[in-house]
Amino acid sequence: MSSNVVFFGWNRSIPGREQMSAQHFQAFTEYLAAQQRSGVIQSFEPVFLTPHGGDLGGFILIRGDNAKLDALLATNEWVEHTLRATMHLEGSGVVRAVAGPLIQERMASWTKQIPGK
């Protein structure tokens, strides 16, 4: 089953490393914009959450073709960005996901697994 989204999330900057986070955020969004211009990804959307007492402070939702996303996550440049993020962000992580039209496909597969159905 395919996945059309990469969710890159984080909690907050490690105290004292806020400047590093700001610089890397700029570099990472420039990298993603270049990936979008070259057709590797369809789009990306940074989201900052308001304080809510939880451990997710923000995320970037990256949309694209499953195979192209697989290839992106295997590049040295992607790996370097995610490793760099661990140096200045608490709770950074990458999760594959589905969104948009693939939700119906995933929901249909899920409902087939319901006992007694």
C-alpha positions in Angstrom: 0.0 0.0 0.0 1.4 3.3 -1.0 2.2 6.4 1.1 1.9 9.9 -0.3 3.1 12.0 2.7 6.2 12.4 4.8 5.5 14.0 8.2 8.6 15.6 9.7 7.8 16.8 13.3 9.5 18.2 16.3 8.8 19.4 19.8 10.9 22.5 20.3 14.5 23.8 19.9 16.9 22.5 22.5 17.4 25.5 24.9 20.5 27.4 23.8 20.3 26.1 20.2 17.5 28.3 19.0 19.7 30.2 16.5 20.9 26.8 15.1 17.2 25.8 14.7 16.4 29.1 12.9 19.3 28.7 10.5 18.5 25.0 9.8 14.8 25.7 9.3 15.8 28.3 6.5 18.2 25.8 4.9 15.7 22.9 5.1 12.8 24.8 3.6 15.1 26.0 0.8 16.1 22.4 0.2 12.5 21.3 0.0 11.6 24.2 -2.3 14.4 23.0 -4.6 13.0 19.4 -4.4 9.6 20.8 -5.4 10.9 22.8 -8.3 12.7 19.7 -9.6 9.6 17.6 -9.3 10.9 15.3 -6.6 8.0 16.4 -4.3 4.6 17.9 -5.1 4.5 20.3 -2.2 5.5 21.0 1.4 3.8 22.9 4.2 5.5 24.0 7.5 3.1 24.2 10.4 3.8 25.8 13.8 1.4 24.7 16.6 0.3 27.0 19.4 1.5 25.9 22.9 -0.9 23.2 24.0 1.0 21.2 26.7 1.9 18.4 24.3 5.1 17.2 22.8 4.5 18.3 19.2 5.4 21.9 18.5 5.4 21.9 14.7 5.8 19.8 11.6 6.4 20.0 7.9 4.0 18.0 5.7 5.7 16.9 2.5 3.5 15.5 -0.3 4.6 13.5 -3.3 4.6 10.2 -5.2 5.4 7.2 -3.1 8.4 6.1 -5.1 9.8 9.6 -5.3 9.4 10.0 -1.5 11.2 6.7 -1.0 14.1 7.9 -3.2 14.2 11.3 -1.4 14.4 9.7 2.1 17.3 7.5 0.8 19.5 10.5 -0.3 22.5 11.6 1.7 21.2 15.1 1.7 17.9 14.1 3.4 19.8 12.0 6.0 22.1 14.9 6.7 19.2 17.2 7.3 17.5 14.8 9.6 20.7 14.1 11.5 21.4 17.9 11.8 17.9 18.3 13.2 18.7 16.0 16.1 21.5 18.3 17.1 19.1 21.2 17.8 15.6 19.9 18.1 13.9 17.9 20.8 11.7 15.1 19.6 12.4 15.4 15.9 11.2 12.5 13.7 10.0 11.4 10.3 6.9 9.4 9.7 5.4 8.1 6.4 1.6 8.7 6.1 -1.3 8.8 3.8 -3.5 11.8 3.0 -5.9 13.1 0.4 -7.2 10.4 -2.0 -5.3 7.6 -0.4 -7.3 8.0 2.8 -10.3 6.2 1.2 -8.0 3.3 0.1 -6.5 3.0 3.6 -9.9 3.2 5.2 -11.3 0.5 3.0 -8.4 -1.8 3.9 -8.9 -1.0 7.6 -12.7 -1.7 7.6 -12.0 -5.1 6.0 -10.2 -6.0 9.1 -13.0 -5.3 11.5 -14.2 -8.6 13.0 -17.7 -9.7 12.0 -17.7 -7.5 9.0 
